[in-house]
């Protein structure tokens, strides 16, 4: 049987939180909604919803299935809009994942201008340093630093980006500047706990050989802005992407160290699931970031 209409019913139930509200949106009776959900559960062989007298709850299977149906229905709506000239402007909800370091630096300004350019779009921003599963968590596009490993995703370069070990001039004057990564063991290191380098920092020598250095310090956090504030206040050394520390370096509030051992420059990428037809809202957002940050 064709289950696509049942996907729409299930998505409406999840969004509205009840069979009655979903029925009103879909223009059908409550009994039709209930029957379609039951047919869908039998077809899939799993229970998607737990029904109580007060409200509905998604089962674990329902949560996973919901993330897919949201994307499917979003693409269906995008397909409809793509052939309607009067609805060619990007619209609807755009779910974006971004690291906290970007959200505290470059992102706010460009989001404001982007929304002014595309007023029919509703932005939903998820701030995390984790490399999340975009499809499972219903994310349209993620902003990430580093090379792409998942071949099912598309990555578009937004800007070159390196990582820099930094400290304030006051800290370096008091404690000295390390000449080699191994000397970091004598320093207070401010550690980002969500990154791949939480257990140690990685550098490269002039020949390209990797150097792994174990670091310790009195502050560990999943909030990059907190670490940067501590570094600016002379509390220690931390590693951050170029876009996060560029202004502080230019103003002399931070100084880079171990420049001869800095990792190879990578990039800031927009990452989104592969599709033959990229949605207009994703394309508009990524094109805008390339235009804003490409230089």
C-alpha positions in Angstrom: 0.0 0.0 0.0 1.1 3.6 -0.5 1.9 5.0 3.0 2.9 8.6 2.0 -0.5 10.0 3.0 -0.1 8.3 6.3 3.3 10.0 6.7 1.5 13.3 6.4 -1.1 12.3 9.0 1.6 11.1 11.4 3.6 14.3 11.0 0.5 16.4 11.7 -0.3 14.3 14.9 3.3 14.8 16.1 3.3 18.5 15.4 -0.1 19.3 16.8 0.1 16.8 19.8 -3.3 15.2 19.3 -5.6 13.4 16.9 -8.2 16.0 17.1 -5.9 18.9 16.3 -4.3 17.0 13.4 -7.8 16.1 12.0 -8.7 19.8 12.0 -5.5 20.7 10.1 -5.9 17.8 7.6 -9.6 18.4 7.1 -10.7 14.9 8.1 -12.4 13.3 11.0 -10.6 12.2 14.2 -11.5 8.6 13.5 -9.8 8.8 10.1 -6.6 10.0 11.7 -6.7 7.3 14.3 -7.3 4.6 11.6 -4.4 5.8 9.4 -2.0 5.8 12.4 -3.1 2.3 13.2 -2.6 1.2 9.6 0.9 2.8 9.6 1.9 1.1 12.8 0.8 -2.3 11.4 2.6 -1.7 8.2 5.8 -0.8 10.0 5.4 -3.5 12.7 6.2 -1.1 15.5 4.2 1.2 17.9 4.9 4.8 17.1 2.6 6.5 19.7 1.6 5.8 23.2 -1.9 6.9 23.8 -3.1 8.2 27.2 -6.3 10.0 28.2 -4.4 13.3 28.5 -1.8 13.3 25.7 0.2 11.4 23.2 3.8 10.3 23.6 6.3 9.2 21.0 7.8 5.8 21.5 11.5 5.4 20.8 10.6 4.1 17.3 8.2 7.0 16.9 11.0 9.5 17.7 13.3 8.0 15.0 10.5 7.7 12.5 9.3 11.3 13.2 12.8 12.7 12.2 12.4 11.1 8.8 8.8 12.0 8.2 9.5 15.7 9.0 12.2 15.7 6.4 10.1 13.8 3.9 7.1 16.1 4.3 9.5 19.1 4.1 10.8 17.9 0.8 7.3 17.2 -0.5 6.4 20.8 0.3 9.6 22.0 -1.3 8.8 20.0 -4.4 5.3 21.5 -4.6 6.8 25.0 -4.2 9.5 24.5 -6.8 6.9 24.3 -9.6 4.7 27.2 -8.3 6.2 30.5 -9.5 4.3 32.5 -6.9 5.9 30.4 -4.2 9.4 30.3 -5.5 10.8 32.4 -2.6 12.3 30.3 0.2 9.9 29.8 3.0 9.1 27.5 5.9 11.3 26.4 8.8 15.1 26.1 8.3 16.8 24.0 11.0 20.5 24.9 11.4 23.2 23.4 13.6 26.2 25.5 14.5 29.1 25.4 17.0 28.9 27.8 19.9 32.1 29.5 18.8 30.5 30.6 15.6 27.3 31.6 17.2 29.2 33.9 19.5 31.2 35.5 16.7 30.2 35.7 13.0 26.8 34.1 12.9 24.4 36.7 14.5 25.2 39.4 12.1 24.7 37.3 8.9 21.5 35.7 10.3 20.0 39.2 10.8 20.7 40.2 7.2 19.7 36.8 5.8 16.3 37.0 7.5 15.7 40.5 6.2 16.5 39.2 2.7 14.2 36.1 3.1 11.4 37.2 5.5 9.2 34.1 4.9 11.8 31.8 6.4 11.7 30.8 10.0 15.1 29.9 11.5 15.6 27.3 14.2 19.2 27.3 15.5 20.7 24.4 17.4 24.0 25.2 19.1 26.3 22.3 19.7 29.9 21.2 19.3 28.9 17.6 18.5 28.9 16.2 15.0 25.3 15.3 15.1 23.4 13.0 12.7 21.6 15.5 10.5 18.9 13.2 9.3 18.1 11.6 12.6 17.9 15.0 14.4 16.0 16.7 11.6 18.7 19.3 10.8 18.6 20.9 7.3 22.2 22.2 7.3 25.1 22.2 9.8 28.1 24.5 10.0 31.2 22.5 10.8 35.0 23.1 11.0 37.1 20.3 9.5 37.0 17.7 6.8 33.9 15.8 5.9 33.9 12.0 6.8 30.3 11.1 6.1 30.0 10.3 2.3 26.2 10.6 2.5 26.5 14.4 3.1 27.4 17.3 0.9 30.0 19.8 2.1 30.5 23.3 0.7 33.4 25.4 1.7 32.4 28.7 3.3 35.9 30.0 4.3 39.4 28.8 5.1 39.8 28.2 8.8 42.8 27.3 10.9 43.2 26.6 14.6 45.5 28.7 16.9 47.0 28.2 20.3 46.5 31.6 22.0 47.1 33.3 25.3 47.0 36.9 26.6 50.2 39.0 26.6 49.9 39.2 30.4 49.9 35.4 30.7 52.9 35.0 28.4 54.8 37.7 30.1 54.3 36.0 33.5 54.7 32.3 32.4 56.7 32.5 29.2 55.8 31.3 25.7 56.3 27.6 25.0 58.8 26.9 22.2 57.5 23.3 21.6 54.2 21.6 22.1 55.8 19.3 24.8 56.3 22.4 26.9 52.5 22.8 27.3 52.8 20.4 30.2 54.2 23.3 32.2 51.3 25.6 31.4 47.6 26.0 32.4 45.6 24.8 29.4 41.9 25.7 28.9 40.3 22.7 27.4 37.2 22.5 25.1 35.4 19.3 26.3 33.2 18.7 23.2 36.0 18.7 20.7 38.1 15.8 19.4 41.1 17.2 21.2 39.6 17.2 24.7 42.2 14.6 25.9 45.1 16.2 24.2 46.1 18.7 21.6 47.5 17.9 18.1 50.2 19.8 16.3 52.4 19.3 13.2 56.1 20.0 12.9 57.6 21.6 9.8 57.9 18.2 8.1 54.2 17.5 8.6 54.7 14.9 11.3 51.9 14.9 13.9 52.6 15.7 17.5 50.1 14.7 20.2 50.5 16.6 23.4 48.6 15.7 26.6 47.4 18.9 28.3 45.9 19.7 31.7 44.5 22.8 33.3 42.1 24.3 35.8 39.2 24.9 33.4 37.4 22.5 31.1 34.1 23.5 29.4 31.9 22.8 26.4 31.5 26.6 26.0 34.2 28.1 23.9 33.3 31.6 24.8 33.9 30.9 28.5 37.4 29.5 27.6 38.2 32.6 25.6 37.1 34.9 28.4 39.4 33.0 30.7 42.3 33.3 28.3 41.7 37.1 27.8 41.8 37.4 31.6 45.2 35.8 31.7 44.2 32.4 33.0 45.9 30.2 30.5 46.3 28.9 26.9 43.5 27.7 24.7 43.0 26.6 21.1 40.3 28.2 18.9 39.3 28.6 15.3 40.5 31.6 13.3 37.1 33.3 13.1 36.7 33.2 16.9 39.9 34.9 17.8 40.6 37.1 14.8 39.5 40.3 16.4 41.3 39.7 19.7 44.5 38.9 17.8 44.2 42.0 15.7 43.6 44.2 18.8 46.5 42.6 20.7 44.3 41.2 23.4 45.6 37.7 22.5 48.8 36.4 20.9 49.3 33.2 19.0 52.0 30.7 20.2 53.6 27.6 18.6 52.9 29.0 15.1 55.5 26.7 13.6 53.5 23.7 14.8 50.0 24.8 13.9 47.8 22.2 12.3 47.2 22.4 8.5 44.6 25.0 7.7 41.2 23.4 7.1 37.9 25.1 6.5 34.5 26.1 7.7 31.9 24.1 5.8 28.1 24.1 5.3 27.0 20.4 5.4 23.7 19.0 4.4 22.2 15.6 3.4 22.7 14.6 -0.2 19.6 15.0 -2.4 19.0 15.2 -6.1 16.8 18.3 -5.4 18.4 20.5 -2.8 15.6 22.5 -1.1 15.4 26.2 -2.0 15.8 27.2 1.6 19.0 25.3 2.1 20.4 26.5 -1.3 19.5 30.1 -0.4 21.2 29.9 3.0 24.4 28.2 1.8 24.7 30.6 -1.2 24.2 33.5 1.2 27.0 32.3 3.5 29.4 31.8 0.6 28.7 35.3 -0.5 29.1 36.8 3.0 32.1 34.8 4.1 33.8 33.8 0.9 36.3 36.6 1.0 
